[in-house]
Amino acid sequence: MPHFRSLPQASLQSIADQLGNLFNVPERLGAAGTSVTLNEAIELWSLPADATLEPTNDFRLLAQRTGQWHHQIKLGGNAAATALSMPSGPAAEDWKVTQFSQGDLAAKIDEVVGWLSANAPANAEVRLLMIPAYQVVAAWLLDNNDQSVVIISATRPISDTLGPHHFFTTKEVLDVLRSVSVAEGII
């Protein structure tokens, strides 16, 4: 089964406490008295717009660590919200929640995580990859020297070529990105 890098339990507890106390997550989700759980914690990476101009297709050279982690929040067992966190100091308890949001991204990520559990190489490390200039969210898998990408969310025309439930090479992803214009303006 593929895996995610993990955070120390003390960090996860600090994040869960903040979501419960500062962000009032159960009440915001209309779930007072319902089981709210902090599930997958996934390291967040970003692929800058100028990556398409580089002569390489290797995401290990192109993607940038953001320092943030994405968290899946489930309500009664269903993905209902997401949160982002990052460290503000050296101790495990120094993690701060920087964003909380509701929307369909949580369910889309949950669906892909389930699909990866059944289909991805057993030793693959999974990272969450944001490609903001192209409005793409993807799972980036690293398995020894192999890399693959599974699209979680993308706008057209990218979604017409890079559909769900399929492993794409980094070259295939970059070829598609190189063929479309970068998103412009306010979205």
C-alpha positions in Angstrom: 0.0 0.0 0.0 1.4 3.4 -0.8 2.3 5.7 2.1 2.6 9.3 3.1 5.5 10.8 5.1 4.3 11.1 8.6 4.2 13.9 11.2 5.0 13.2 14.9 1.9 12.3 17.0 2.4 15.5 19.1 2.2 17.6 15.9 -1.0 15.9 14.8 -2.5 16.3 18.2 -1.6 20.0 18.2 -3.3 20.4 14.8 -6.4 18.5 15.9 -6.6 20.6 19.0 -6.4 23.8 16.9 -9.1 22.6 14.5 -11.4 21.7 17.4 -10.7 24.8 19.6 -9.7 27.7 17.3 -11.5 26.8 14.1 -14.6 25.2 15.9 -14.6 22.6 13.1 -17.5 20.4 14.5 -19.8 23.4 14.7 -18.7 24.9 11.4 -19.4 21.5 9.7 -22.8 21.4 11.4 -21.6 18.3 13.2 -21.9 18.9 16.9 -22.0 15.4 18.5 -20.9 13.7 15.2 -17.5 12.0 14.9 -15.0 14.5 13.4 -11.6 12.9 12.6 -8.3 14.2 11.3 -7.2 11.6 8.7 -4.4 11.7 6.1 -1.7 14.2 6.5 0.0 14.7 3.1 3.1 16.7 2.4 2.3 19.6 0.0 4.5 20.4 -2.9 4.1 23.0 -5.7 5.1 23.0 -9.4 5.7 26.6 -10.5 4.5 27.9 -13.8 8.0 28.2 -15.2 8.6 24.4 -14.8 7.1 24.0 -18.2 10.0 25.9 -19.6 12.7 23.7 -18.2 14.3 21.0 -20.3 13.7 18.2 -17.8 10.5 16.3 -16.9 11.8 15.2 -13.5 9.4 16.6 -10.8 12.1 15.9 -8.2 14.1 18.7 -9.8 11.1 20.9 -10.7 8.7 20.7 -7.8 9.2 22.8 -4.7 8.5 21.8 -1.1 6.0 24.4 0.4 6.7 23.6 4.0 2.9 23.0 4.4 0.9 19.8 5.0 -2.6 19.1 3.8 -5.0 17.4 6.2 -8.2 15.5 5.4 -11.0 16.0 7.9 -13.8 13.5 8.0 -17.3 13.9 9.4 -18.9 10.6 10.2 -16.4 8.8 8.0 -16.9 11.0 5.0 -14.4 13.6 3.7 -15.9 17.0 4.6 -13.1 19.5 4.8 -9.4 20.2 4.5 -6.8 22.1 6.5 -3.3 23.3 5.9 -0.6 23.5 8.6 3.0 24.3 8.9 5.6 24.5 11.7 6.2 27.8 13.4 9.1 26.5 15.5 11.3 23.4 16.1 9.1 21.5 18.6 6.5 19.0 17.5 3.9 21.1 19.2 4.8 24.2 17.2 2.6 23.3 14.2 0.0 25.9 13.3 -3.1 25.5 11.2 -3.0 28.1 8.5 -6.1 27.3 6.6 -9.4 25.5 7.0 -11.8 25.0 4.1 -14.9 23.1 3.1 -15.6 22.0 -0.4 -15.4 19.2 -2.9 -11.6 19.0 -2.8 -11.7 16.9 0.4 -14.0 14.3 -1.3 -11.9 14.3 -4.5 -8.7 13.6 -2.5 -10.4 10.9 -0.5 -11.5 9.2 -3.7 -8.0 9.3 -5.1 -6.4 8.0 -1.8 -8.8 5.1 -1.9 -8.0 4.4 -5.6 -4.3 4.6 -4.9 -4.6 2.1 -2.0 -5.9 -0.4 -4.5 -3.8 0.4 -7.5 -0.5 2.1 -6.6 2.8 0.4 -6.1 3.2 -0.8 -2.5 6.4 1.2 -1.8 5.3 4.5 -3.4 5.5 7.6 -1.3 2.5 9.9 -2.1 2.8 13.7 -2.1 0.1 16.3 -2.8 1.1 18.4 -5.8 -0.4 21.8 -6.5 0.1 23.4 -9.9 -1.6 26.7 -9.3 -0.8 28.4 -12.7 -2.8 25.6 -14.4 -5.4 25.0 -11.6 -4.3 21.4 -11.1 -4.2 19.3 -7.9 -2.5 15.9 -8.2 -1.1 13.0 -6.3 2.6 12.7 -7.0 4.0 9.2 -6.5 7.6 8.4 -6.0 8.7 4.7 -6.1 12.5 4.4 -6.1 13.4 6.1 -9.4 9.9 5.9 -10.9 7.5 8.9 -10.7 3.9 9.0 -11.6 1.0 11.5 -11.3 -2.7 10.9 -10.7 -4.9 14.0 -11.3 -7.2 14.9 -8.4 -8.7 18.1 -9.8 -8.1 20.0 -13.0 -9.9 22.5 -15.2 -10.5 22.1 -18.9 -8.8 21.6 -21.3 -6.3 19.8 -19.0 -9.0 17.6 -17.6 -10.0 16.5 -21.1 -6.5 14.8 -21.5 -5.5 14.1 -18.0 -8.5 12.2 -16.6 -9.0 10.6 -13.2 -8.0 7.1 -12.1 -5.0 6.9 -14.3 -1.2 7.0 -13.7 0.5 9.5 -15.9 4.2 10.0 -16.3 5.7 13.4 -15.4 6.5 13.9 -19.1 2.9 13.3 -20.1 1.7 15.9 -17.5 4.3 18.4 -18.6 3.5 17.9 -22.3 -0.1 18.7 -21.6 0.7 21.7 -19.5 3.2 22.9 -22.2 0.3 22.8 -24.7 -2.1 25.1 -22.9 -1.9 28.7 -21.7 -1.2 29.6 -18.1 -4.4 30.7 -16.2 -4.6 34.5 -16.2 -6.6 37.0 -14.2 -8.8 36.6 -11.2 -10.6 33.3 -11.0 
